[in-house]
Amino acid sequence: MPGSDGNRAQTRLGRRTYLKSAGVAALAGLAGCSGGGGGGGSDGESTSTSGESTSTSGGSTGSSGGSLTIGALQPFTGTYDWIGSNTKPAYELAFTEIENEGLLGRDTIEVNEQDTAVKPQKAKQGLSTLDAAGVPAVIGPSSSVMPSLIQQIQDAQIPLNTVMAGTIQLDDVGGEWLWRSVPSDAVGGAAAALYAYDELGHRNMALTFKNDRGSQSFSEAVGAAFEAKGGTIETKVPLPVNANSYRSQIEELMDAGPDIVQMTAATEISSLFVKNYNQLDAKEEFNLMLGNDVLTPDFIETVGADTAEGFIGQAPAPGPASAQFRQKFNDTYGQEPGAFAAAAYDAANLFALAFQHAGEVARDAIPESLPAIATPGGTEVTTFAEGKAELESGNEINYTGASNPQNFDENGNVVGPFSVLKATGGEWNSAVTYEADPLTEVY
């Protein structure tokens, strides 16, 4: 059961005003596309907050009294509703801590939540709603919709930090209004490629992926890094959505003769693919490397431990403050945080510390203050409370995250260590962890 801090957090969940477009998922359990927590939708109309002075297009929301509203543009329904379930309690935890410490005199912190439903047009509408509401910053969505929002973000000059979009389409476009607290797929792809080439000794790879931009982005990143090492990509096979079987795609992969196949897809597709893979004895033909969406206990249980044995995947290595965050999350909610939860916690703290650094809550405070509080050279801090105390003492700070070090480059990207995980004995276990430097050399 949650401790006293958890009771306070849960109480505040009922007390706050949440602005919803199409539904908010319930608090999550374990991570992964397979769910780890379902979503209970709400069809109610959006409501409005009170006690707030706001303006759009980079205006300040003031510095004293009343409530502060931060935007959250997340997939609360649809294929990736589990992401919204995982991130929501994490940024709630951060906002509880921030509210307890006080951010520039604000009494409360509220969240205007807009559901992307994993649809680009829905995401655009949600961002427009947040822009019109005058929120000073937005915790942003997944790779499936992010590319469609780039121009809108820049035109509106509304700061957005995506906590789940690794798509390589964002690699060179951020650093002013667009940020991300998760590494690019190029970094994760480099880790997967290094392991396949150096550790397993493979020289021929094939790529297969759910036929959407997010899944293809990661597979392409793996392929590019594998080729940079000297390997060969034999074929690329898209996986159609809602198919009854992937036997023909697996046979196409087998005919190409790769040593290893990188497969990136959501849980439903991955589960059926693995079932067909097992039926065709394809394990005798090629090794299988998975995307991080399915590196969960639930996925191993779904496909079976014997089938999963030896499967490989990759995921960002835990950040410097990971253990601290996991303990606080468990104390508050009585469960382990899911995938992307740590990044959501970091994003909330980063925005708050940037405003504290600037001395005002304003959109145009982010481009200068966000990198200032999250780069090496200052005192390392892992919470808003620590950062605020240092800033009020006139010291520079370096926020080190629960999900990654959070040291932003000029394009608003973070680069951190990655772990390669291997399914052994019915569990995902770390096989090797690559530091950032060797990864950047590959991609």
Secondary structure, 3 states (H helix, E strand, C coil): CCCHHHHHHHHHHHHCCEECCCCCCCCCCCCCCCCCCCCCCCCCCCCCCCCCCCCCCCCECCCCCCEEEEEEEECCCCCCHHHHHHHHHHHHHHHHHHHHHCCCCCCEEEEEEEECCCCHHHHHHHHHHHHHHCCCCEEECCCCCHHHHHHHHHHHCCCEEECCCCCHHHCCCCCCCEEECCCCHHHHHHHHHHHHHHHCCCCEEEEEEECCHHHHHHHHHHHHHHHHHCCEEEEEEEECCCCCCCHHHHHHHHHHCCCEEEEECCHHHHHHHHHHHHHCCHHHCCEEEECHHHCCHHHHHHHCHHHHCCCEEEEECCCCCHHHHHHHHHHHHCCCCCCCHHHHHHHHHHHHHHHHHHCCCEHHHHHHHHHHCECCCCEEECCHHHHHHHHHCCCCEEECCCCCCCCECCCCCECCCEEEEEEECCEEEEEEEECHHHHHHHC
